[in-house]
Amino acid sequence: MTKQGASGPDAAGRRRPRGSYPKGRVKRAEILAEAVRVFAESGYRGGSLKEIADRVGLSQAGLLHHFSSKEELLAEVIAARDAEDGAQLFPGDGTLRGGESLERLAEQVRHNVTVPGLVQLYATLSGEAVADGHPAREPFVTRYRRLRGLLERAVADGQRAGELRPDLDPTATATALIAVMDGLQVQWLLEPDQVDMAQVFESFLSLLRTSPGGG
């Protein structure tokens, strides 16, 4: 009998993708949730497959039945974080426009306060990813490059619409927006009672907007 979650044939003889059975999908989701916690607590290199497997009641070999390697598990964890961000940050057509983009960023910061585990995971992995050869390096490079591009276009759109200051450099502003968000996350993780991420970020955004009179 084919095990639940395996990639064996279905009743029609077709090959099922890994984790396509309901029980397999549930177990994969459980593994991902624990991997987020372990990687957030110990980093990618410090977090072991054995620890993750123990937390979900599997042997290490059993975990590898669902994820073929630690690298694959990391990729899925990063994808899960991106999906969480994407649902909050990006509209359906995948673009950000002008002043709307700033409000969506502010919403993202407010949302992040409610998911400290994911914020800790992101901060931990992004710090580790600067090392040459780290498996998260390329995903983070790609992620930052894409986000900078989206925000650069959004800032330029906002300037054309008269919503954002005309003296802003779109490329530098996009980079600064990401830097402020990430830097606030680290400070908030260290002292959540002392750093109000949403308030500070909104104060920064106010510096980018045009005044009510357009001046």
Protein Blocks (a to p, Z undefined) as FASTA:
>chain_A
ZZehiacdcfkopacdehkamklmmmmmmmmmmmmmmmmmnojmlpcfklmmmmnopafk
lmmmmpmbfklmmmmmmmmmmmmmmmmmpcfkopaehjllmmmmmmmmmmmmmmmmlmmm
mmmmmmmmmpghiaklmmmmmmmmmmmmmmmmmmmmmmmnopacfkbcfklmmmmmmmmm
mmmmmmmmmmmmlpcfklmmmmmmmmmpccfkoZZ
